[in-house]
């Protein structure tokens, strides 16, 4: 567990997973271009020590550009173990006996370890200054972008009942005190803004410990408090401190925090922005964040990411979500064996899931269940269901299953009039389109005209053993 971004950078550098860049570079196009090239080459994290026009700041990028770095960030040998940690409170059986109640009390105590901890002294409060969003080295990633964007600045808000939301949205800087928050309609913050009036307290977080940063981009089970969720990912509670210009608690060990509010009545046109679909998203009308105060360290480090055609840094973060939430998915759907969200499937574009099939129609049952789950799965455009013995991460095996086991009329489902990712370029209307399901499982007699599925071809084991020596000699 890392206390802050700097501790994580030290650990990366010790392992040779971070390189320093001393050449002066601009956050407008230059740093993003370097980061993209290094990401495509599956290279290290980069710390830019000389940022043109921003002498107070350094910039770091490609923090999470490998699963090894993400496992280090979460202090986990296997990302699935993090998912089991998330699942533990939900999976415990109800206490009946006295011993069960003791165990339940222990589980509750364990959950308390993950709760945020309020502190008065905070590194993020080393400097307090009037808001100037233009002084933050946010990126202009593509020539056609509408301006400079904060691309990895978790936005902290709080519901009327006191539940904290930490969401990740692109934030377009307009001027010293205003920025547009691209909170898509399916996001928790958009729900909060739709049910609010006036200016909703909010804080943009720059930097922070790596587990907190990763928690911001994960589909936190609603309505779980996202500070608590960050604590679960970290393995201990997040240190927070009361804001100076809002009533919010903010991460105490962040690099910087911009306090302000989101004016839900002030909608302005955001975009265009070059997104992970590989095209410019034209944007739309979104609410304006109005800055009140900047809190920062004396020598802050800005963390930003760049997006575009995969595989960039976000592809690895998507893979991390897949692995972390597999145990949660298996808890909800015990028949699920594994899942693959291919990096070129654009997160919510394609999901391949293997299942232990038990009854006719089981494949369609699973695809419908996935579309009914939370934010991560409900936006998925294409779901492919295969048998338990198909390796979902081997696309050749998946294609073979589709070619061998699918009858289009029987096994392909098209769901019209469905909600989809707002960024999906293929849908006729932003956020509204259709879904495709493919049942590529072996068919039971009820699904196969009363016939049994043909037996798979397999070699005679005795013959295989007799000729083994010949094969080994021929193949060298």
C-alpha positions as CSV (number, residue, x, y, z in Angstrom):
1,X,0.0,0.0,0.0
2,X,1.4,3.4,-1.0
3,X,0.7,6.5,1.0
4,X,0.8,8.8,-2.0
5,X,1.8,9.3,-5.6
6,X,5.4,10.0,-4.8
7,X,5.9,6.7,-2.9
8,X,4.5,4.9,-5.9
9,X,6.8,6.7,-8.3
10,X,9.8,5.8,-6.0
11,X,8.7,2.1,-6.2
12,X,8.4,2.3,-10.0
13,X,11.8,3.8,-10.4
14,X,13.4,1.2,-8.1
15,X,12.1,-1.5,-10.4
16,X,13.2,0.3,-13.6
17,X,9.5,0.9,-14.5
18,X,9.8,4.7,-14.6
19,X,12.1,6.9,-16.7
20,X,12.8,10.6,-16.3
21,X,12.5,13.1,-19.2
22,X,14.6,16.2,-18.8
23,X,13.9,17.9,-22.1
24,X,11.5,20.8,-22.0
25,X,8.2,19.8,-23.4
26,X,4.7,21.3,-23.6
27,X,1.5,19.7,-22.3
28,X,-0.1,20.9,-25.5
29,X,0.5,18.0,-28.0
30,X,4.2,17.4,-27.1
31,X,3.9,15.5,-23.9
32,X,0.8,13.6,-25.1
33,X,2.7,12.6,-28.3
34,X,5.6,11.2,-26.3
35,X,3.3,9.4,-24.0
36,X,1.3,7.8,-26.8
37,X,4.4,6.5,-28.6
38,X,5.8,5.0,-25.3
39,X,2.4,3.5,-24.5
40,X,2.1,1.9,-28.0
41,X,5.6,0.5,-27.4
42,X,4.5,-0.9,-24.0
43,X,7.1,1.3,-22.4
44,X,7.6,2.6,-18.8
45,X,5.9,5.4,-16.9
46,X,7.4,8.8,-17.6
47,X,8.2,11.7,-15.3
48,X,8.6,15.0,-17.2
49,X,10.8,17.2,-15.1
50,X,10.7,20.4,-17.3
51,X,7.2,21.4,-18.4
52,X,7.1,24.4,-20.8
53,X,5.2,27.3,-19.2
54,X,4.6,25.5,-15.9
55,X,7.7,26.0,-13.8
56,X,6.1,24.9,-10.5
57,X,4.9,21.5,-11.9
58,X,6.2,18.2,-13.0
59,X,4.1,15.8,-15.1
60,X,3.9,12.0,-14.9
61,X,2.1,9.7,-17.4
62,X,1.6,6.1,-18.3
63,X,1.5,5.2,-14.6
64,X,-0.8,2.2,-15.2
65,X,0.5,1.1,-18.6
66,X,1.0,-2.5,-17.6
67,X,-0.8,-5.1,-15.4
68,X,2.4,-5.4,-13.4
69,X,2.3,-1.8,-12.5
70,X,-1.4,-2.0,-11.6
71,X,-0.8,-5.1,-9.4
72,X,2.0,-3.1,-7.7
73,X,-0.4,-0.1,-7.2
74,X,-2.9,-2.4,-5.5
75,X,-0.4,-4.4,-3.6
76,X,-1.8,-7.6,-5.1
77,X,-0.2,-10.6,-6.6
78,X,-3.5,-11.4,-8.4
79,X,-6.0,-8.8,-9.2
80,X,-8.8,-11.3,-8.6
81,X,-7.7,-11.2,-4.9
82,X,-8.8,-7.5,-4.8
83,X,-12.2,-8.5,-6.1
84,X,-12.5,-11.1,-3.3
85,X,-11.7,-8.4,-0.8
86,X,-14.6,-6.3,-2.3
87,X,-16.9,-9.3,-2.2
88,X,-16.1,-10.5,1.4
89,X,-18.8,-8.4,3.2
90,X,-21.5,-9.5,0.8
91,X,-20.5,-13.2,0.6
92,X,-20.6,-13.9,4.3
93,X,-23.4,-16.2,5.4
94,X,-26.0,-14.7,7.8
95,X,-25.0,-15.1,11.5
96,X,-27.1,-17.8,13.3
97,X,-25.0,-19.3,16.0
98,X,-23.0,-17.4,18.6
99,X,-19.8,-18.3,16.8
100,X,-21.3,-16.9,13.5
101,X,-22.1,-13.7,15.3
102,X,-18.5,-13.4,16.5
103,X,-17.3,-13.9,12.9
104,X,-19.8,-11.3,11.7
105,X,-18.5,-8.8,14.3
106,X,-14.9,-9.6,13.1
107,X,-16.0,-8.9,9.5
108,X,-17.6,-5.6,10.5
109,X,-14.4,-4.6,12.3
110,X,-12.5,-5.5,9.1
111,X,-14.8,-3.3,7.0
112,X,-14.1,-0.5,9.5
113,X,-10.5,-0.6,8.5
114,X,-11.4,0.6,5.1
115,X,-13.3,3.6,6.2
116,X,-11.8,7.0,5.4
117,X,-9.8,8.7,8.2
118,X,-10.0,12.4,8.8
119,X,-6.7,14.3,9.5
120,X,-6.0,17.9,10.1
121,X,-2.5,18.2,8.8
122,X,-2.4,17.4,5.0
123,X,0.3,17.8,2.4
124,X,-2.3,19.0,-0.1
125,X,-2.7,22.1,2.0
126,X,0.9,23.3,1.8
127,X,-0.2,26.1,-0.5
128,X,-3.6,27.7,-0.8
129,X,-4.2,30.1,-3.7
130,X,-6.8,31.8,-5.8
131,X,-8.1,29.5,-8.5
132,X,-6.3,29.5,-11.9
133,X,-7.1,26.4,-13.8
134,X,-4.9,27.7,-16.6
135,X,-1.9,27.3,-14.3
136,X,-2.4,23.5,-14.3
137,X,-0.4,21.6,-17.0
138,X,-3.5,19.8,-18.4
139,X,-3.1,18.2,-21.8
140,X,-4.2,19.1,-25.2
141,X,-3.9,15.5,-26.6
142,X,-5.0,15.9,-30.2
143,X,-4.8,18.8,-32.7
144,X,-8.6,18.9,-33.0
145,X,-9.3,19.0,-29.3
146,X,-11.4,21.9,-28.1
147,X,-8.7,22.9,-25.6
148,X,-6.8,21.6,-22.7
149,X,-8.4,18.8,-20.7
150,X,-7.9,17.4,-17.2
151,X,-8.0,13.7,-18.3
152,X,-7.4,12.0,-15.0
153,X,-8.8,14.3,-12.3
154,X,-11.2,12.4,-10.0
155,X,-14.2,14.6,-9.3
156,X,-15.4,14.3,-5.7
157,X,-19.1,15.0,-4.9
158,X,-21.5,14.0,-2.1
159,X,-25.1,13.1,-2.1
160,X,-27.7,14.7,0.2
161,X,-27.4,11.5,2.4
162,X,-23.7,12.0,2.8
163,X,-22.5,9.3,0.3
164,X,-19.3,10.3,-1.5
165,X,-18.9,9.8,-5.2
166,X,-15.5,9.8,-6.9
167,X,-15.9,9.8,-10.6
168,X,-13.6,10.1,-13.6
169,X,-14.8,12.5,-16.3
170,X,-12.9,14.5,-18.9
171,X,-12.8,18.1,-17.8
172,X,-12.4,20.9,-20.4
173,X,-10.7,24.0,-19.0
174,X,-12.4,27.2,-20.3
175,X,-10.6,29.9,-18.3
176,X,-9.0,30.6,-15.0
177,X,-12.1,29.7,-13.0
178,X,-14.4,27.6,-15.2
179,X,-14.3,24.1,-16.7
180,X,-16.9,21.8,-18.3
181,X,-17.5,18.4,-16.7
182,X,-18.3,15.7,-19.2
183,X,-20.5,13.6,-16.8
184,X,-22.3,11.3,-19.2
185,X,-26.0,10.5,-18.5
186,X,-25.2,6.9,-17.2
187,X,-22.7,8.1,-14.6
188,X,-23.5,8.5,-10.9
189,X,-22.5,12.2,-10.9
190,X,-25.0,12.9,-13.8
191,X,-27.7,11.4,-11.6
192,X,-26.7,13.6,-8.7
193,X,-26.6,16.7,-11.0
194,X,-30.1,15.9,-12.5
195,X,-31.6,15.7,-9.0
196,X,-29.9,18.9,-7.7
197,X,-30.4,22.6,-8.0
198,X,-27.9,25.4,-8.0
199,X,-24.2,24.8,-7.6
200,X,-23.2,21.3,-6.2
201,X,-20.1,21.2,-4.1
202,X,-17.3,19.5,-6.0
203,X,-13.5,19.0,-5.9
204,X,-11.1,18.1,-8.7
205,X,-8.3,15.9,-7.4
206,X,-4.9,16.0,-9.1
207,X,-2.7,13.0,-8.2
208,X,-3.0,10.9,-5.1
209,X,-2.1,7.4,-4.1
210,X,-2.4,4.9,-7.0
211,X,-5.2,2.8,-5.5
212,X,-7.3,5.9,-5.0
213,X,-6.7,6.9,-8.6
214,X,-7.7,3.5,-9.8
215,X,-10.8,3.4,-7.7
216,X,-12.0,6.5,-9.5
217,X,-12.2,4.7,-12.8
218,X,-13.8,1.5,-11.5
219,X,-17.5,0.7,-11.6
220,X,-18.2,1.0,-7.8
221,X,-21.3,-1.0,-6.8
222,X,-24.1,1.5,-6.2
223,X,-24.7,3.0,-3.7
224,X,-21.4,2.1,-2.0
225,X,-19.5,5.2,-0.7
226,X,-16.5,5.6,-3.1
227,X,-14.1,6.7,-0.3
228,X,-14.9,3.4,1.4
229,X,-14.4,1.6,-1.9
230,X,-11.0,3.3,-2.3
231,X,-10.1,2.0,1.2
232,X,-11.0,-1.5,0.2
233,X,-8.8,-1.3,-2.9
234,X,-6.0,0.2,-0.8
235,X,-6.4,-2.3,2.0
236,X,-6.7,0.6,4.5
237,X,-8.7,3.7,4.9
238,X,-8.0,6.8,2.8
239,X,-6.7,9.8,4.6
240,X,-9.0,12.8,4.0
241,X,-9.1,16.4,5.2
242,X,-11.9,18.9,5.3
243,X,-11.8,21.3,2.4
244,X,-11.1,25.0,2.8
245,X,-13.7,26.3,0.4
246,X,-16.3,23.6,0.5
247,X,-17.8,21.3,3.1
248,X,-16.3,18.2,1.4
249,X,-13.6,16.0,2.7
250,X,-10.8,15.7,0.1
251,X,-7.8,13.3,-0.2
252,X,-5.2,14.6,2.2
253,X,-2.2,13.3,0.3
254,X,-3.2,14.5,-3.2
255,X,-0.8,16.6,-5.2
256,X,-3.5,19.3,-5.7
257,X,-7.2,19.8,-5.3
258,X,-9.4,22.4,-7.0
259,X,-12.4,23.2,-4.8
260,X,-15.5,24.6,-6.2
261,X,-19.0,23.6,-7.4
262,X,-20.8,22.3,-10.4
263,X,-23.5,24.7,-11.6
264,X,-26.2,22.3,-12.9
265,X,-28.1,25.2,-14.4
266,X,-25.1,26.4,-16.5
267,X,-24.8,24.1,-19.4
268,X,-22.2,24.8,-22.1
269,X,-21.0,23.0,-25.2
270,X,-18.1,20.7,-24.5
271,X,-15.8,19.2,-27.1
272,X,-14.7,18.0,-29.6
273,X,-12.3,15.6,-27.9
274,X,-10.2,12.7,-29.4
275,X,-11.5,9.7,-27.5
276,X,-10.7,6.0,-27.2
277,X,-12.9,5.2,-30.2
278,X,-10.1,6.7,-32.3
279,X,-12.3,9.6,-33.5
280,X,-13.2,13.1,-32.3
281,X,-16.3,12.9,-30.0
282,X,-18.3,16.0,-30.8
283,X,-19.3,16.4,-27.2
284,X,-22.5,18.1,-26.1
285,X,-24.0,20.3,-23.4
286,X,-22.6,19.6,-19.9
287,X,-22.5,21.5,-16.6
288,X,-19.8,23.9,-15.6
289,X,-17.4,23.5,-12.7
290,X,-16.7,26.9,-11.0
291,X,-13.5,27.0,-9.1
292,X,-13.2,28.7,-5.7
293,X,-9.8,27.7,-4.4
294,X,-6.7,25.7,-5.3
295,X,-4.9,23.6,-2.6
296,X,-1.6,22.1,-3.6
297,X,1.8,20.9,-2.5
298,X,4.8,23.2,-2.9
299,X,6.1,21.2,-5.9
300,X,3.0,19.4,-7.3
301,X,3.1,16.5,-9.8
302,X,0.4,16.4,-12.4
303,X,-0.8,13.0,-13.5
304,X,-2.6,12.9,-16.8
305,X,-3.5,10.2,-19.4
306,X,-4.0,10.3,-23.1
307,X,-6.6,8.3,-25.0
308,X,-7.0,7.1,-28.6
309,X,-7.0,3.9,-30.6
310,X,-5.9,1.0,-28.3
311,X,-3.7,-0.2,-26.8
312,X,-3.0,2.8,-24.7
313,X,-2.8,3.1,-20.9
314,X,-6.6,2.9,-20.5
315,X,-6.6,-0.6,-22.1
316,X,-4.6,-1.9,-19.1
317,X,-7.0,-0.2,-16.7
318,X,-9.9,-1.8,-18.5
319,X,-8.2,-5.2,-18.1
320,X,-7.7,-4.5,-14.4
321,X,-11.4,-3.8,-14.0
322,X,-12.1,-7.1,-15.8
323,X,-9.9,-9.1,-13.4
324,X,-10.9,-7.3,-10.2
325,X,-14.6,-7.7,-10.8
326,X,-14.5,-11.3,-12.0
327,X,-15.1,-12.7,-8.5
328,X,-18.0,-10.2,-8.0
329,X,-19.5,-11.3,-11.4
330,X,-19.2,-15.0,-10.3
331,X,-20.9,-14.2,-7.0
332,X,-23.9,-12.8,-8.9
333,X,-23.8,-15.4,-11.7
334,X,-22.2,-18.6,-10.3
335,X,-22.2,-20.2,-13.8
336,X,-19.6,-17.8,-15.1
337,X,-16.1,-19.3,-15.5
338,X,-14.2,-16.4,-17.0
339,X,-14.7,-13.1,-18.9
340,X,-12.6,-11.2,-21.5
341,X,-13.1,-7.6,-22.3
342,X,-10.7,-7.4,-25.3
343,X,-8.6,-4.3,-25.4
344,X,-9.6,-3.7,-29.0
345,X,-13.3,-4.2,-28.0
346,X,-13.1,-0.7,-26.4
347,X,-14.2,-1.7,-22.8
348,X,-18.0,-1.7,-23.4
349,X,-17.8,-2.8,-27.0
350,X,-17.4,-6.5,-26.6
351,X,-17.5,-9.0,-23.8
352,X,-16.7,-12.7,-24.1
353,X,-17.9,-14.9,-21.2
354,X,-17.5,-18.6,-20.6
355,X,-20.2,-20.5,-18.6
356,X,-21.0,-23.9,-17.2
357,X,-24.1,-24.5,-19.2
358,X,-26.8,-26.6,-17.5
359,X,-30.1,-26.0,-19.3
360,X,-31.6,-24.9,-22.7
361,X,-31.4,-21.2,-23.2
362,X,-28.7,-20.8,-20.6
363,X,-26.5,-18.8,-22.9
364,X,-29.2,-16.2,-23.5
365,X,-30.0,-16.1,-19.8
366,X,-26.4,-15.1,-19.1
367,X,-26.3,-12.4,-21.8
368,X,-29.5,-10.9,-20.5
369,X,-28.2,-11.0,-16.9
370,X,-25.0,-9.2,-18.0
371,X,-27.0,-6.4,-19.7
372,X,-29.0,-6.0,-16.5
373,X,-25.9,-5.4,-14.3
374,X,-24.3,-2.2,-13.2
375,X,-22.5,0.5,-15.3
376,X,-19.7,-1.7,-16.5
377,X,-21.8,-4.5,-18.1
378,X,-25.1,-2.8,-18.9
379,X,-23.5,-0.6,-21.6
380,X,-21.8,-3.6,-23.3
381,X,-22.8,-3.6,-27.0
382,X,-21.8,-7.2,-28.0
383,X,-21.9,-10.2,-25.6
384,X,-20.5,-13.6,-26.8
385,X,-21.3,-16.6,-24.5
386,X,-19.1,-19.7,-24.9
387,X,-18.7,-23.0,-23.0
388,X,-16.6,-23.5,-19.9
389,X,-13.8,-25.2,-21.8
390,X,-13.2,-22.3,-24.2
391,X,-10.4,-20.0,-23.3
392,X,-12.1,-16.6,-23.6
393,X,-8.7,-14.9,-24.0
394,X,-7.8,-16.9,-27.1
395,X,-9.8,-15.3,-29.9
396,X,-9.1,-18.2,-32.2
397,X,-10.9,-20.6,-29.8
398,X,-13.7,-18.1,-29.6
399,X,-14.0,-17.8,-33.3
400,X,-14.0,-21.6,-33.7
401,X,-16.8,-21.8,-31.1
402,X,-18.9,-19.3,-33.1
403,X,-18.2,-21.0,-36.4
404,X,-18.9,-24.5,-35.1
405,X,-21.9,-23.9,-32.7
406,X,-23.9,-20.9,-33.9
407,X,-27.0,-20.9,-36.1
408,X,-27.7,-17.2,-36.7
409,X,-31.5,-17.5,-36.5
410,X,-31.4,-19.5,-33.3
411,X,-28.4,-18.1,-31.5
412,X,-28.1,-14.4,-32.4
413,X,-30.1,-11.9,-30.4
414,X,-30.5,-8.3,-31.4
415,X,-32.0,-5.9,-28.8
416,X,-33.3,-2.7,-30.4
417,X,-33.9,0.5,-28.5
418,X,-31.3,-0.1,-25.9
419,X,-29.0,2.3,-23.9
420,X,-25.4,2.2,-25.1
421,X,-22.2,4.1,-24.3
422,X,-22.7,7.8,-25.1
423,X,-19.3,7.8,-26.8
424,X,-20.2,4.8,-29.1
425,X,-19.7,6.1,-32.7
426,X,-21.7,3.3,-34.2
427,X,-25.1,4.1,-32.5
428,X,-27.6,6.2,-34.4
429,X,-28.2,8.5,-31.5
430,X,-25.7,9.2,-28.7
431,X,-26.5,6.9,-25.8
432,X,-29.3,5.0,-27.6
433,X,-28.9,2.1,-30.0
434,X,-29.0,-1.6,-30.0
435,X,-27.2,-4.7,-28.6
436,X,-26.0,-8.0,-30.0
437,X,-25.8,-11.3,-28.2
438,X,-24.3,-14.5,-29.6
439,X,-24.8,-17.8,-27.9
440,X,-21.8,-19.9,-29.0
441,X,-22.3,-22.7,-26.6
442,X,-22.9,-26.4,-27.6
443,X,-26.6,-27.0,-28.0
444,X,-28.6,-29.3,-25.8
445,X,-31.2,-31.6,-27.5
446,X,-34.0,-29.2,-26.8
447,X,-32.1,-26.5,-28.8
448,X,-30.9,-28.9,-31.5
449,X,-34.0,-30.5,-33.0
450,X,-34.0,-33.3,-30.4
451,X,-30.5,-34.5,-31.5
452,X,-27.5,-34.9,-29.3
453,X,-24.5,-32.6,-30.0
454,X,-21.9,-34.5,-32.1
455,X,-19.0,-36.0,-30.3
456,X,-15.7,-34.2,-30.5
457,X,-12.9,-35.8,-32.6
458,X,-10.1,-37.1,-30.4
459,X,-7.0,-39.3,-31.2
460,X,-6.7,-42.8,-30.1
461,X,-4.5,-42.6,-27.0
462,X,-2.6,-45.9,-27.6
463,X,-1.8,-44.9,-31.2
464,X,-0.7,-41.4,-30.1
465,X,1.7,-43.0,-27.6
466,X,3.1,-45.4,-30.2
467,X,3.9,-42.7,-32.7
468,X,5.1,-40.1,-30.1
469,X,8.8,-40.9,-30.8
470,X,8.4,-40.5,-34.5
471,X,6.7,-37.1,-34.1
472,X,9.4,-35.8,-31.7
473,X,12.1,-36.9,-34.1
474,X,10.5,-35.2,-37.1
475,X,9.8,-32.0,-35.3
476,X,13.3,-32.0,-33.8
